[in-house]
Amino acid sequence: MASKYVQPVMSQSAAQPPPPGVAFDGVGVFYSVLSIVWTGVLISGMVFLYRRRDMPLLRIRSLPLSFGAVILLHLYWLAVQLGYVYGSLMAASIEYWIMSIYVPCGIGLFQASNSQFLHVSSAQKRFARQGSLASLRSAESGKSGKPAILARFQKLDYPRRMLVYVGIGMTLQLLLTTIMFLVSRKFHDSWGIPGTEVHGTPAERKSQQVKGWEWWPSIFWQMFWAWGFAPIILWKSRRIADTHGWRLQTMACCIAGLHASPMWLIALYVPQMAVVNQYFIPPQWIAISIMILEIFTILLPCVQAMRHQTLQRETLDSIARWEARNRSGVSSDSITDSWKSLAGDYHTKTQSIHSSSDSVLVMGALEYVLEKNPEPLRQFSALKDFSGENIAFLMSVAEWKCVPPSAQTPTGITPEMRREKFTRALRIYHDYITPRWAEFPINISSVERKKLEDVFDDAARLLFGADNAADPVCPFDLGDTSSSTELTATRPAEKGSSSPRVETYIDRILFWGDIPDEFGMTIFEEVEENIKYLVLTNTWPKFVRERRLSTDGDVRSSMKG
């Protein structure tokens, strides 16, 4: 039976293609409608995510990389879906360029975007450990002894590094594709290596054009990403449990790509597949994996964003209900018991966390936990919610605000304490606020950030260097700072810790320049309140829900026992 397509990308088959023409029968209409509808859904999803790109769960996903990958792969998906309709009219040279450019580059961008999941989960672990970020980075980077140029490259943020890697791969792929196109006479008779030309009727020539070594690089890249890179990502992400559905997306997309290239080759070279190929052309096996990838890369985050908005509304409604009841009078004991349970006081009845479901979602409960026992919340935010910078910032500011009585004066604090507080404030600015140094800067408005920059930026450049941490020996040297993290000091282990705390000398250097008049002990007050509200409406409800589920599980286990 004659096939209604040509080979290999739009229409690969072992059967001879029919005379050129548009196959706009029932199957062709179905594929055309599917292409229009699915493209509309995909564009709507991308617009939805872009308009909400400042949401915490979307800020860490590197949407530009994801969008770039989806656009390239969707262009190939459209060409494949419509290949049944117009495939016999498309020149083999056009198929060659589509197959060799869109698929490898699109998959490369997608894997770069997808691998950010592992980077974020690994980098967020710093916030789950005690100690300053400068000390933790020093302990990690001081072991490697990497060349200066490599160290500088790795100081770039992760999306930029991935763009460099993918850019190099895309350049090599484009160069190799161009060379093969020029040296092979399959696609042109005027130049190329003698002996590579094809002969026969137009149908026979096209049948030969769509096979051969010219297509091997694109096949190699597909196999590499699906059967080489993806299993590594699957293995590394097996124990990560996040609240954003990111792990589910990563695993689903990696698994979805495993079948694509093998089934494509089977459909192309196994004669028994000719019956299927009449209506489901071989490249559509790749299109299936692309469609699954689009579902989990675009639509799943849309669902997560809508759930997040719903959870925020429920939290705000709970706060409003609690405030209304509080005005009319409510038992403070039950509220305190609920907060104690959240803070980890398991001597309190396990059911107390449910006794006032609204009270545990208010700012007072969050502040109680931050003051009494913030460690469970810090662990949750860093390892599961990937927002550990917020809790670490709040804890650092709370510690910074403490002033010993001996340093207090009727008008404020002593000059020596003011200088020490300014230096520690510089480290908070360095670690959590400015994108110049902070790997995960806290989410504040541009007005707030500009206000802090005016106070701290010049001094931070002097203390930490123009780009990163300063040399501890010459802390005011603005030159090369690549060796600044090699000198460390070791403190005795803190109570409850089995390992000593590593500390850089930069942690103990005081800033001796002029302190701006705008600096005071209330400099972080507005930002602190905004971050608390951000935590209350984002991380806190998820933390409360997890503790409730954990409490219910403990109760059920005890009842079974």
N, C-alpha and C positions, 0 to 999 in steps of 0.2 A: 504494500500500500504506500502511495506516495506521501512524503512528508510535506507539511506546509511551512517549513522554515529552512533556513540555511545555517551554516556553521561558522565559528564555534560559539561566540559569545551570545549573539542574539538567537542563534538557531543551529547549534551544532548537532549533526546526526550522521550516521553511517549511510542513510538512504540518500538518493539523488533528489535535489530540490526541484520543485515544479517550476514552470516558467514564471518570471517575475510578475508580481501582482500583490495587491493588498487583500489579506484574508480577513474580511470583516464579517465573519459569520457569528453565530451565537457565542462561541468561545472568544472570538476577538472582541465582541461587544463587552463581554464579562470582564476581560482583562483591561479594557479601556476605562470602564466605569470604576473598577477597583483602583486603577492608577489615579484617577481624578479624586475619588473619595479619600483614599489613604493619604495622598499628598496634602489635601485640605486638612485632614486631621493632624497630620504631622506639623504643618505650618502653624496651626492653631496652638498646638502644644508648645512649640518653640516660642511663640509670642507670649504665651501664658508664663513660661519660665523666665523669659527675659524681663518681663514687666515686674516679676517678683524676685529678681536676681539678688536683692539685698537681704533676702531671708537667710538666716544662719545656715539652714540645711542646704541652700543652693550656693552660698558664697564659697564653700569649700570644694565644690564640684568642678570648677574650671569650665564653665559653660562655653566659652569660646572654642576650646578644644573639642568638646562634645558636639557643638553645632557644626564645626568644620568637618568633622568625621561623618556626621549624619548627612550633611549636604552632598559630599562626594559620593558616599555609598548610595544615597537615594537617587542620584543621577544615574548611576549604574542600574539600580533597581528599576527605574522607569524604562530605561532602554531594554532591559530584559523582559519586563512585563509586556511591553508593546512589541517585542521581537516577533511574537506570533503573528502580529498584524502586518508589519512592514519589513520583517527580517529579510525576505528574499530580495528586497530592493536596496539593501544596505551593502556598500562595498566592504570587502574583507579588510581593507586598510583602516577604515573607520572603526570596525570591530576591534582590530588589533590595538589601536590607541585607547579606546574605551577600556578594554580589558587590562591593558598594561599601565594605565595611569590612575583611573578612578578607584579600582579595587585595592591595589597595594597602598596607595597614598591614604585612602579612606580608612582602611583597616589599621594602618600605622598610626594615624591620628587618634583613632578610637582606642587602641591599646595604650597610647600615651595618656589619654584622658582617664581610661579605666584604671591604669596602674597608680594614679594619684590616690586611690583608695588606700593602697598599702602604705604610701608615703605619709599620708595624713594620720593613719592609725598608728604608725611607728613614731612619728614626730610628736604626736599628742601624749605619748607615754611619759615625756619629760614632765608634763604638768601633773602626773600622778605620783611623782617622786618629790621628796622634800629637798630643799636647797634652791639657791638662785639659779635662774636659767643660764646665766653666764658660767657658773661653776659646772653645771651639767654638760653644756656644750663643750667646755674646756676638757672635761674628762673624756668625752667621746672623740673629739677631734685631735686631741693631743696624742692619741695612740697611733695614728695612721702614718705620720711622717710623709704626707703627700707633697709632691712638688707644688711650688707657689702658684703656677699657672692653673693647675688642676684644683687647688684649694680655692682660688678666686672664682673659677667656673662653678664650683659647687656652692658658692655663696649666692648664686642666682636663685630666685624662687623656683619651685619645682616645675610649674607650667612652662617657664622660659627654658629651663634645661631640657624638658621633654620636646619643646619646639625645635631646639637645636638638634637633638638626636634625630627626630623625625625629618627635619629639613635636610640633614645629611643623607638619610636613607632615601628620601624622595628625589634628591638631586642625583644620587647614584642610579636609582631606578630609571629616571628620565634619560640620563646619559646612556645607559645600557640599552634602553628601548630605542633611542634614536640611532645608535650605532647599528643595531640589528636591522632596523628598518632600512637604513642606507645601504648596507652591504648585501642584503637579500634582494634578489630580483623577483621574488614572488609578488610583490606589491607594485613593481614598476619594471619596465623592460629596458629603460634607457641607461641605467647604471647599476653597479653591484658586482658581486662575485659571479663569474661565469659558472654555470652548472646549478645555480639555485633558482633558475626561472621555472615556470610551469607551462604546460602545453595542453592542447585539447580544446574542446568546446567551452563556452563560458561556464557552463555548469561544472564541467570537469576541472577547469582552472580554479574555480572557487572552492571546490571540494579539497583541492590540494593546498590552496592558500591558507586555509584555516587550520592546518596541521603543521607540525614540525618544530624544530628547535627554537624558532622565533618566539614561540609562546611559553617556553619553559620558565623564564624569569618570573612571569606573573603567577604561574602555578607554584613555583618555589616559594614566593612570598606568602601566598595563601596557606600553604602547608606549614610554613615556619610559624606564622602567627597562630594558626589553629592547633597545631600538634607540637609546637616547641615552646612558644611563649605562654599561651593560655594555660597549659597544665601547671606551669610554675606559679602563675597567679592564683590558680585554684588551690594549690597546696599551701601557699603562704597565707591565704585568707580563710583557711578552714576553721580557725579558732577565734576569729574576730566576730563579735556580736554587737552590731551598732543599732541605733534607733532610727536610722534614715533609710533603711532598705538598700543601702549601698552594697552590702555583701551579697544580698540576693541578686541585685543587678549584675554584679561582677560574675558570680557563678553561673547565672542563666546565660549571659552573653558568651562566656567562654565555652560552655557546653553546647550552645546552639551552633557554634561554628565548626564543631568537629566533623559533622557529616558532609559539609558543603563540597569541599574539593573531591573527596573520594566518590561521592555520588555523581558529581559532575563528570568525572572521568569514566565512571561505569556507564552512565547514560550515553556518553560520547562513543565509546569503543565496544560496548557489548551489544551485538545485533538484537538480542531478545528485548532490549529496551525500546525498540523502534515503535512498538504499539503505544507505549507511554509517551514517547517523544512527539507523537503527532499532536498532542494537546498540551503537553507539559514539557517545554523545551529544556534541554540539559542545564543551561545556566540558571534556570529557575530554582534549582537546588541551592545555589548560592543566594538567590533572592530570598529564600525562606529564612536563612540565617540572618540576612540583613533586616528583614522585617521584624524578627524576634529582637534583634539588637535595638531597633528603633523603639519597640514597645518598652523595653526595660531602660533605655537611655533617656527617652523623652516622656513617655506616658506614665511610667512608674514614679518618677520625680514629681509629675503633676499631681498624682494621687497623694503622694507623701506631703506635698505642699498644701493640698486641700485639707488633709487630716490635721496638719499642723495648725492651720487657721481655725479649724473646728475646735481643737484642743485649747487654743488661745481664747476663743469665745467662751468655752466652758469654764476656763479658769477665771476670766473676768466676771462671768455670771456668778461663780461661787464666791468671789470676793464681794460682789455687790450684795448677795444674800447674807453673807456673814456680817457685813457691816450693818445691814438693816436689823439683823437679830441682835447684834452687839449693842445697838442703840437702845433696844428694848430690854436688854439684860440677858446674859447668858453665863453659864457656869464657867468661871475661869479655870477651875481645877481640871475639867475635862479637856479644855483646850491645851493646858500645860501638859497633861498626860499624852495627848496626841503628839505634841511637839517633842516630848521626851522620847517617844517611840521612834520618831523619825530621826532623832539624833543618836539613836543606838542604845537607849537605855532599856535593855531587855528585861529588867526587873519590873518594868511597867507591864501591865496586862497587854498581851499581844492584840487584843481586840480594841485597844484604846486608839489605835491609828484610824479606826473606822468610826469612832464615837462622834467626831465632829468633822465630817468630810469636807466642809467648807473652810473650817478654821486652818487646816493644814495647807491650804493653798494661798494664804495671805502672806504679806510681807513679814509680819511678826514671826511666823513659823520659819521662814527662810533665814531671817536674822538670828533666830534662836539656834538653828543648826549651825550657821556659820560661826557663832560664838562658842557653842558648847562642844561640838564635835563635827568639824567640816570634812573630815577625811572620807567618809562614805560618799558624800556629794562630790568631792574632788575626784575620787576614783571613777565614779559614774560618768561625770562630765568629760573626763579625759579619755576613758577607755571605751565608752559606749556612745556618748553624744557628740564627741569630737569638738567640744567647746570648753576644754579645760583651761584655756587662757582667761576666761571670765572669772572662774572661781579662784584661780591662782592670783589674778589681779586683785580681787576683793580681799583675799587673805593677806596679800602683800601690803595693801593700803591699810588694813586694820592693824597690822604689826607696825607699820610706819607711823601711825597716828599715836602710838603709845609713847608717852614722855615720862621718864622717871621724875618723882617729886623733887629731887635735888637739882634738876635742870629747869624747873619752873620758876618764873618770876611774876611779880604782880602785873607786869605789862606783857607777859608772854613767856618766851623761853630764852635761855642764855645765848649769847652769840656763838659759842662753841657748839651748842646743840643745834642751833639754826643751820650752821654750816654742815653738820653731820646729817641733818634731815634733808637739806638740799641735795647732798650727794646721794643719799638713798633714794630720793625722789627722781634723780637723774637715772638711776638704775631701773626704777619702775617705768619711767618714760622709755628707756632703751629696750626693755624686755617686752612691754605689752602695748605701747601706744603708737610709736612711730613706725611706719612701714619701711623706713630706711634700715632698721635693724631687727624689728620683731618679725619672726616667721609667721605668727598668727596674731596680728594686731587686733585689739578689741574693736568692736563695731560701735564707733561713735560718730557724731555728725562732723562735718567739715569745719563748722564754726568752733566746736569744742576742741578739735584737733589743732586748729590754727592758734587758738588761745594758749594751749600748752606748748606748741612749737615756739611761740614768741618768748616764752619763759625759759624753756629748757634746751632748745635746739643748738644754739651756739655753744653753750657749756657742754652739751653732750658730745659735740664734735671734738672739742678739746680733750675731753676725758676718754672717749672711746675711739677717736679717730674718725676720718671722713667717711669710711665705709663700714668698718666693723670694729671689733674690740681693739683697743690700743695696746702697744707694747708695754708690759708691766714695768720694764726697766726705764723706759722713756715714755711715760703716759701721755705727754703732750706733743709727741712726734707725730706729724700728720703724714708721714711717708708710708712705706710698706709696712703693713701690720700682720703679715702672714704668720709670723712666729709668736704672736701675742698670746696664743692659747697654750703654749708649751710649758710655762712656768706655773706650777700649782703648789698649793699647800694642803696639808691634811689635818683635819680636826679629829678629835676622838669621836667615837660613835655616839650618836644621840640615844637617849633612853628609848628602848624598844627597837633599836636598829642594830643589826648584826655587822654592818660595815661602816668604816669611817667615812666622814663627809669630806669630799674633795672641794677645795675652795681656791679660786684664782686670786693672785695678789691684787688684781684690779678691784676685787670686792672690798679690799681694805684701804684703798686710796681715797683720800678726801680731796674734794675740789677746792682749790685755793684761789680761784678767780673771784671776780665781782658777782655777787648774788643779786639778781634783779629785784627791784622793789616790789614787783607784783607777786613775788613768791610769799606764800604763807601756809599755815597748816590747813587751810581750807581749799588749797589749790586743786585737789582731786575730788572735792565734795560733790560737785555737779555731775562729773563723770561717774563717780561711784554710785550715785543714786540711779543714773540711767542704766548702768550695767546691772545693778540689782533688779531693776524692773525688767530688763532683758532676760535675766536668769529666771525671774519669777514667772514670766509668760512663755518661756521656751524650755529650758532644761528642768526647772523645778517640777512641773506637772508630770513629766516623764519619770523623774526620780521618785516622786510620791507613788505613782502607779506601780513602779517596779517593787518598791518596798511593800506595798499592799499585796501584790502577788506573792512576794517572798514570805510575808507573814501568813497569808492564807495557806501556802504550801507547808510551812512549819506546823500550823494548826492541824492540817489534815494528816501530816506525818505523825504528830503526837497522838491523834485520835486512833490511828491505825495501830500505833504501838501499845 
